[in-house]
């Protein structure tokens, strides 16, 4: 069973950064509960297929961008938190944010994405 820190890293680096749909779907299956709920400032969606479509949409809209961690994963009980940057590979971030996940039975059950503004 993956640790919360491993789940948070997989969420950022192997799901929302993965451009190969088959590899991304395999990681989704082992990282999130089947009924995972994802909320960001735009919407709330449920399930693996919806999460996969959300990741694909973000990557399609920014083909030269990448997510990078902005510090370590932090864990408190069943919650994980990871700050991130999103921008051109090797360049300054265009967007900064954080993911907060509720983990149940070794899988992410709820995922909240917050955008940070200066």
N, C-alpha and C positions, 0 to 999 in steps of 0.2 A: 504494500500500500504506500502510495506517495505521501510525502510530508506536505504540510500546507505551503511551505516555501517552494517545494518542487512544483506544486500545482500552480502557484502564482507565476513562477517563471515559465511554465508550459503555456499558460494563458497568454502571456505577453509575447514570448519569443516563438512558440511553436503553433500558435493559433492565429493571433492577430498580425503576426509578421510572416506567416507562411503563405507563399503564393501558389504552391502546388495543392490543388483542391483535395486530392486523395490523401496526401500526408496530413493535411489540416483536419480532415474528417476523422482520421485514425486517432489523432491526438484529442479531438473533441470527445470521442467515445470513451477514452480512458481518463479524461480530466473532469468532465462535468456530469452531474446527475441527468438522467433522461429528461426530466422536467425543469431543467435549469431556467431560472428567470434572470434576464439581463436588463439592466436599466441604465440609460445614459440621458443626457439632457434632451435628446430627440425623441426617445421612445422607450417602451418596455416591451420585451418580447420573450417568448417561452420556447424552449426545446432546442435540440441539437441542430435541426435544419435551419431554424431562424437565426441561431448564433453563427452558423457557417455562412449564411447569406449576408449577415451584418459584417463579418470579417472580410468577405469577398468585396462587398461594396466599398468599404474603407480603402482597401488596397487598390481597387480599380480607380477610385477617385484621386489617388496619389501614387502613381506608378513608380516614382523614384524615391519615395519616402520610406523610412523604416522606424519602427518603435525601438527605443533603447531604454533600459532601466535607468532611473535617476536615484540611485541609492539602493540599499539592501531591502529585502523583503522583511517586513515586520509582522510578528505573529502575537496574538493575544487570544488564548483559549482556542475557539473555533473560527477566529477571524484572521484573514491575511490582508496585508496592505502592501502595495507596491506603487511607488511613484514612477512616472515614465515621461519620456520626451518623444515627439513625433516630428520628423522633418527629413530633409534631404540627407541621404547617407553621407556621413562625414561632415555635415554642415550643422549650422545652428538650428535648434528646434523651432518649429512654427507653432506647435501646440504642446502644452504641458498638461499632464493630468495625473490621476491616480486611480487605481483599481482597488476596490475593497470587496473581499469575497467571504461569504459564509460557507464553511465546509461542513458537510454532514456525511457520515459513513465513508469518509475518505475521498469524497468528490465535491466539487464546487456546486452548491445548490442555488446560491444567489450571488450575482456579480453586479456591483455598482461601479460605474465609471463617472468620475467627476473631472471636469475641466478646470484648470487653474489659470487665473488671469493675474497679471501684475498690477 
